[in-house]
Amino acid sequence: MSKLKVYLAAPYKDRKALWPIRSYINEMPNNYEVIASWLDEPDGLTYENVSDEWLTIQAQVDLEEVRNTNVLMVFPGNGAGHHTEFGAALALNRANLVVIGKRNNIFHHLPFVQHYHTFEDWVKSHENDTDSGSSIPKAPA
């Protein structure tokens, strides 16, 4: 059985807060795999201090990961990238779309977009998938 690929989208400033969520999902026994490589980018990067070439490459990597995901889980906040990733997944019709936390975009209200107030609520809705034995991490606020 191939793993279900999960892409985590959030404001860049929240990426470290998603590390325990990534670990939790990867440890779930039902073959989930987080494929959001942006989570591992080095500290100190800002839009202003990287080259156009680097930005182009990273945008292509992110879009390819969104294209290849089965589930796009967005943790809304301030910023633009995670809204773009959500919109790309929506337009590509390639993923189950999940919003964790407060919806802050009109497209988060589409009837086929799943909404959970917390990551813990999402985990509880997947109880058959979640016997990882570890405590459920908190999402960025």
Stockholm file with secondary structure:
# STOCKHOLM 1.0

chainA/1-141         MSKLKVYLAAPYKDRKALWPIRSYINEMPNNYEVIASWLDEPDGLTYENVSDEWLTIQAQVDLEEVRNTNVLMVFPGNGAGHHTEFGAALALNRANLVVIGKRNNIFHHLPFVQHYHTFEDWVKSHENDTDSGSSIPKAPA
#=GR chainA/1-141 SS CCCEEEEEECCGGGGGGGHHHHHHHHHSTTTEEECCGGGGCCTTCCGGGSCHHHHHHHHHHHHHHHHTCSEEEECCCSSSHHHHHHHHHHHHTCSEEEEESCCCSGGGGSTTSEEESSHHHHHHHTGGGCCCCSCCCCCCC
#=GC SS_cons         CCCEEEEEECCGGGGGGGHHHHHHHHHSTTTEEECCGGGGCCTTCCGGGSCHHHHHHHHHHHHHHHHTCSEEEECCCSSSHHHHHHHHHHHHTCSEEEEESCCCSGGGGSTTSEEESSHHHHHHHTGGGCCCCSCCCCCCC
//
